[in-house]
């Protein structure tokens, strides 16, 4: 029994091909982010760049459980989420380089990726401000009788701002089909959860609004996947919102240019060596004979090739035309 | 034509649009069971039900944020802010989300959203509840800012706003709900972004909108008795700003007074007069005058408040100064 819903998970509840697909997504995100960091250092990526390295299992596990009609909305650490939602590596890379072929045609950049056709509703860069939007997306589905859940992802830092409380409260008042997902990576920029939040278990905030909740180990993608399936089933059954706190850790700074004075290098190293979500999944797949180490290495090579091709695609893509400056200010 | 109040005109526009399009719904504080704090949505809850007339918590960020989200799913929400002063609690959602999403995601996101907000002073509500911050919002590309001064424009522009695919901030003046005017029968819309000559004249151009229009038309009547023929141009929409009727009028009169209820600094008068100087400087026969609120937070005391707000006499004096 999870969440009061009787869902049975056999050991082999996923096909091998799906496992390989998820592993591939995680590796692609890792390689994408490493490459993005290099491109940033070369001055090819501008603005702010927030990397998802270390957190790949959260988004990959979570979004793999959604149905196509389920909406996803997230904060500014959005490249991985975009990939998990089905955006191509090419259009993500091109957006990082500000090119016309980017998913936001070069107008959004790293923090503002979206593809409405993939039900990915962005990349929002004002901390917490997208939570009330998620409430509204879910309201739209409830109003129109759609069988859809809105999955709203945000960091631990977002739970200290008023928008979190307004959006989450209203979702419960109106019994909306929204799954709140807090990615607790333990730091809001350089401030630990303990120094910024009155409660260190973020899920306790959901308790305050009478929203059922769970706390999940986010470095284990299978734990995330199981929790997400159960939570989505709960929300889809018109029970109202559900809240998942997924604990994780980012291996890189808050953004490029973060001096990381707030944590010791040993702490990061310890996580990388013992709690890498890709390493944990790798071990799970091999130990359970779901894949061989060779097959997984092959996925890694495939990912490296795709990233290399994406860099070439992005670099050879055209800049936005000057006319684009004046396009899309208004729809009418 | 029927002679109805501004309140009735706005209420009719909402009612007719909700009857016409099931995707239109209302949300806001006390819009439902209460019937709207200015009684604009009185009777809506009983007729349309709580699905389409949604009472919200006192949480402006959630009201506007949820309206944006619902608009993204294809609905046409009309979010009511009890007063525009409360828009500051939703500032991120108005200027950082609503005004940005269509552009930032290159047209992928559509926001057919209306935010109705009640603004203006003159009711002794003191400094926090009496502001006219219209230009603050008109500053942002991506938003449309509409503020009618007659019942006909209120009805036609609100219907156009609801049918628009862009986010529209629709500002109503708190002391104008009882203003009466002729309104055409049946369904009609008035295009957003079109200024209009509300009173033709030949001597001086007075540019105004909303409450400024009301006092400008009164001033024009008084001035007419002195043989001064004032042309009053109503902006109706602050963004996008339609200067054509203003410039045409100015080329005829060569003199202008700009009237607004908000503060003068960085205001509508500053914008409109600059554009006149930039576009038709050769036609200028006298320095353009601005009539606006005194640069103080509005006080509670009735006499002090009226001293701070622009009055009919201020417009009359300014017109005489530019002649």
Interface residues (C-beta under 8 A of the other chain):
Chain A: X104 X105 X106 X107 X108 X112 X114 X115 X116 X121 X122 X124 X126 X129 X130 X131 X132 X133 X134 X135 X136 X137 X138 X139 X140 X141 X143 X144 X146 X150 X162 X163 X166 X167 X169 X170 X173 X174 X324 X327 X328 X329 X330 X331 X332
Chain B: X25 X51 X54 X56 X57 X59 X61 X62 X64 X65 X66 X67 X68 X69 X70 X71 X72 X73 X74 X75 X77 X92 X93 X96 X97 X101 X102 X103 X104 X105 X106 X107 X108 X109 X110 X111 X141 X142 X144 X164 X165 X166 X192 X240
